[in-house]
Amino acid sequence: MSEFASDYLAMVRELSERIVEAQRPIRILDAIKWNEQLRRDFFQNGCRCLPQVDAEYYSRSNPLEFDPAAKRGEFHAIERDISRRLGQLNPLATIMRRICREYGSVVRLLESRGSGEFGLISEDLYGSASDVFHAGDPTLADLGSEMESTLTNLLRNKSMAEAPKEISAERAVEMLNERLLAAFPDAGIRVLLNDQMTADAAAGSDYLKIRSDARFNQLDIDVLEVHEGWVHLGTTLNGSEQPWCTFLGKGPPSSTTTQEGLAVLTEILTLRSSPSRLYRLINRVRAVTLAEQGADFVEVFDYLHGNGLSRDESYKLAVRVFRGSTPDGRPFTKDLAYMRGFIQTYNFLRLAMSEGRLDSLPVLFCGKITLEDIKTYRLLMDEGVVASPHFTPPHFADLRGLATWMSFSRFLSSLSFDKLQVDYGSLL
């Protein structure tokens, strides 16, 4: 390695570590969560009263662990140094500067908790249900409506019913520890019980937390293994092991769509998902859509409960939509990432297969990346600036089975479903 190359990589590493360190105290979901008292009050009031959440609630219950103005200045200084030291036109510098600006927007998002600005910044970071995939295409809201109808018909069939959730959190920890140890034998991954979280499970840097009072069935365990384990923990570990671009171990909001889309796609490709699981993801799209159209917390809760979700499930999902905002404000739109990301990642995978560009696929797992940067990262991998992923899920590590299945996808998607209904309808 030349002296210039060595100095360049050392600069990349130094600037990357500054990004990693600067974002460390920023915990979006911790800063916008609602506490258990709000849940108790909501049900004690017969699910008719809006939860008492405003800007003062967040500052009192979830104080930020950093000074917002100082943190914005810190990211601005890093962005400025990236330009000065790596150059304005350097592709890697372009990505790193964008990440700094994005974290600056995250700081503004958290500053605006409980105000009308929160939902607007959320849309900038995570998108809106009115977004389209391509010019002239249906919106995410259209996808939610269409999929909801299809899945409702499917779930009427008794064979689609979920198994009872008879696996305790303690047993889930044992099962997942065993599975993730096999997937990541040398990574020190831990699965832990946690009694302070609202979600059933959440992945961290080298751990998976399970809520201590949650219960699961076998399918839930399968989904957690591939979604939280193979994808979220896998990409975190691969990013953290990068020799120079260590920022790839941390996920800014722009990486959320690719991350969640890749995780949902992995569930489906490995046959771990189910119509019930997909219905829950579609309900997230529908709930965000309703909130964007002006529905308040109680109206979203009523809609979900009227669509067959339990009161607890309806409350949890409605909270996901309004956390960070107010119960009658614009929504937190992060939950759109699952279905948007699935569509985008699937289409990318289909195109890569049809054009024989299999070299692009491992890049998806080198860290917390976005699809729009994948070409740049592939070139950086060729140059040795970005390392190949240490861990790749089995269905991506050996692409022969996936490639065989995907080879038919372009032809199958070109067939008219209306004509298929005419030809095959009499057989049902």
Steps between C-alpha positions, in 0.01 A plus 500: 500500500636841401559771759223709340250212517595431861454866598168518313360193675617631836307824434189303402524298821550809716203686348287186513572454869402860564159432342461185710589682820282803422187292444552284810264687739227534236237236574194582295261236631596558864444874455146463361359204696179516704500362852281232655293752696359638173385151406331442837325837483378438145333170589365630831329779303327246278732566203312824432742769618813614319819425697643805672814546291657832403845659477523530878427128538801404287740742667388374842478126428770458234762774546764508227850389597665775296476870430325531161676817388841361592424171327391673179821699510701184548354336190548821302868505599545136395329570168726798441814296579388221265486751214833655593688174539335257256381745235167629374463247216628190677210243487566374852518856631164572335342212693665597828396866469142396428500281812619796709219718364255220567604473862457877523140449385457228762607747768240747369241219502563430867503870587151528347340216697140582584474774238357525148850511351575146620283333235640716221861411585396135532368510142831646382691220671271199451257600224122522478216260416425721198842425346510302174760241400530642147324778305143392432517202739262440793590657835597316816150576625358326189722199570370487857135508388546233234704268717259541789214371284702201376624403845156539658368239255792269572466524876138391488632151423547296816829358370650851528437526876810557711607246759444601864782701655611245759875568502607713797754780468749292701465207262521734198832630633634145525385408148634815338831486686550150360407602144699823490806331651488259205463790252765722665732257682778750578307826534398487867132557416275496806124469529376668818180558692391861545206638699530865390409471132166525320578288191516121534859498374769741380854454368795700630868504405583147615184394681131428451263614775180309575226661708472298817119465497466430126383164368576338168416212269744305285446725200582808709832341596574420135429860397715645779789272401515623141363855531673626814784249494615429146425847363510764775769343719682362195534836327592671828782252559620521140497880517679509835775276362573736212868598518447858380129582454392420856194727461344209307428334834251775586172555320386855420132536401579472127622144554178399678305434180768268358555333838134427569430410138789255496379351829141452375629359170716255696197389705310427179784335306572264790127420543502637855228759446122450496185684387443604862847649522455680168158624612661664803752676276226618266302628798797723580474655154124543539540657845759752378279578200201574723708723727636691199140553390414657837385210719592533868622229737154379603382483138805297396456273802132446412587420139757239600278345765214488250728314257545207733800604710475458875477807721863457608621456141297799384641719775861396432467564129331835549780602737757410233329748269466794741813463718710814486200696376175583680189277501335729247811602305678379189647148533847357548536330161783252565262202472457565128855369455399134522278485192674772301833331568366157406375625161820689424735223612305232316504704179874561535558129557288410198688742275841385624405139429361571154815689399740252660643760741531266795808690618267772633308276740761444775533880528154502662655339808825697536333732752212744538481620140237648272413362157588828333862462616547138405694570179742726689551240772563229243778714349637571848507126567700450180744766622532344846350801680191298600542137608282215379242389759629246749150358553250442220167317554491152344258590220736778390823311568395235244293676236421202278160424646399865518624566146298207367180630658561862403569407137126454449392816681516744207293272277249415771447866592419579136197268496162670528334409829157589358548246219625242749179548699294432188702188408537349846198638686280203408753264664458649846 
